[in-house]
Amino acid sequence: MGFVFENSTEYFITVEIKDEKPTIDHIYEAKMYAELFKARFGFLISTEPLAEEIKRLGQSRNALFKHEGWAYQKVICGEFDKNAKRLLDYKWFPEKPF
């Protein structure tokens, strides 16, 4: 859990980290924590890429990555490269958050 400051506004965030291929269960777990803490963003960061099937499902079922609360709350998936020790800038889904 943490905070993000943007344009003098403070947002609460949650982060779920997995050292495996992310699944729909992981997405729902990240949504649960984001809803529980009323976070603006729930992040799911993994060391493996998000499966294309999950991406297609997320594009057809908008609710997969959105969670209840105020407008624009969502779960965003990112990929962490263990060798480079950084988040891969081009591997965000459904969008780059920053």
Backbone hydrogen bonds, N-H to C=O, Kabsch-Sander energy under -0.5 kcal/mol:
donor,donor_aa,acceptor,acceptor_aa,energy
2,G,13,I,-2.1
4,V,11,Y,-2.6
6,E,4,V,-0.5
6,E,9,T,-2.9
9,T,6,E,-1.5
11,Y,4,V,-3.1
13,I,2,G,-2.8
14,T,41,F,-1.9
16,E,43,F,-3.2
18,K,45,I,-2.7
27,I,23,T,-1.8
28,Y,24,I,-2.6
29,E,25,D,-2.0
30,A,26,H,-2.4
31,K,27,I,-2.4
32,M,28,Y,-2.4
33,Y,29,E,-2.1
34,A,30,A,-2.2
35,E,31,K,-2.8
36,L,32,M,-2.8
37,F,33,Y,-2.1
38,K,35,E,-0.9
39,A,34,A,-2.7
40,R,12,F,-2.7
41,F,12,F,-1.0
42,G,74,K,-2.2
43,F,14,T,-3.2
44,L,76,I,-2.3
45,I,16,E,-3.0
45,I,43,F,-0.5
46,S,78,G,-2.2
47,T,18,K,-1.3
48,E,20,E,-0.7
55,K,51,A,-1.9
56,R,52,E,-2.7
57,L,53,E,-2.3
58,G,54,I,-2.7
59,Q,55,K,-1.9
60,S,56,R,-1.9
61,R,57,L,-2.7
62,N,60,S,-0.6
64,L,61,R,-2.3
65,F,62,N,-0.9
66,K,62,N,-0.6
67,H,73,Q,-1.1
73,Q,70,W,-1.1
74,K,40,R,-1.0
75,V,65,F,-4.1
76,I,42,G,-2.4
77,C,93,F,-3.6
78,G,44,L,-2.4
80,F,46,S,-3.1
81,D,86,R,-2.9
82,K,80,F,-0.8
85,K,81,D,-1.7
86,R,81,D,-1.3
88,L,79,E,-2.9
89,D,87,L,-0.7
91,K,88,L,-1.8
93,F,77,C,-2.4
